[in-house]
Amino acid sequence: MNYSNKIKWSFVAAIVVSICWLIGDIFVAGFDPNPADYPLFSKNYANQVNIEFATLMLEGSTARLMFGALIGALTGPLLIPASWLVYQFFKDTQKWYAILVYWVLLAGAVLSPLGHAGFFYVGEIYKVIYHTDPASHPYLLETGRGFMKMLNIAWGAAIGVLAVGWISFAVSILLNKTLLPRWMALLTPFVLTLLIIPVKSMLPLPYSGWVGGAIFNIAYLVFFSSLLFLFRRKLLTQYETSKKV
């Protein structure tokens, strides 16, 4: 496969994985419940659970949560060519900072599927607690705490590593180390996520839940779509210039 085909298929992978993860986030965590509607967790067990997560997925069916978890986890490998694509936009891919950003983004890509899939198990265990006899709750609550610990470690590690990678890439853009205009730093996923967060509170249900659950991957889709637009425009400019020569 030649270089141009690698670029083309990497763009395809980046757009497809962004869409799949956006859908996955909406299905697995795209809810915006009022914890007060679930006093079992917001009052009875308030000191034993993370109230936000305990109530977040109670409205989701098992099939919905499973689909959301799997569409993200199973398309996770597409994040690898997407990371390689970002690396190609450095002016000098042999520089230490370019290689560092690339490997950090790769590490984040490898860590992400487990963190994403973990939402399914947390959602399911708290649904079980909500719908079973209180006599079984002590053991189930302990299991829920274990699932939450697993989710916090897996998802926290993925988000933390990706944040380092994308912030470093944004700084590289601002320092003119890439082929991208400096304003593209605003559209890098981590920065754009911060800009999208306030939008959630302005939206009605169910859209507030959709945006809240999928903020990071909305940012991914916007970033890679913008990257594709700039890339195609540059190719068109080069083509028109060659015709005039």
Secondary structure as GFF3:
##gff-version 3
##sequence-region A 1 245
A	DSSP	alpha_helix	3	29	.	.	.	ID=ss1
A	DSSP	three_ten_helix	35	37	.	.	.	ID=ss2
A	DSSP	alpha_helix	39	39	.	.	.	ID=ss3
A	DSSP	pi_helix	40	44	.	.	.	ID=ss4
A	DSSP	alpha_helix	51	56	.	.	.	ID=ss5
A	DSSP	alpha_helix	62	74	.	.	.	ID=ss6
A	DSSP	three_ten_helix	76	78	.	.	.	ID=ss7
A	DSSP	alpha_helix	79	87	.	.	.	ID=ss8
A	DSSP	alpha_helix	96	130	.	.	.	ID=ss9
A	DSSP	three_ten_helix	134	136	.	.	.	ID=ss10
A	DSSP	alpha_helix	137	174	.	.	.	ID=ss11
A	DSSP	three_ten_helix	182	187	.	.	.	ID=ss12
A	DSSP	alpha_helix	189	200	.	.	.	ID=ss13
A	DSSP	alpha_helix	207	244	.	.	.	ID=ss14
###
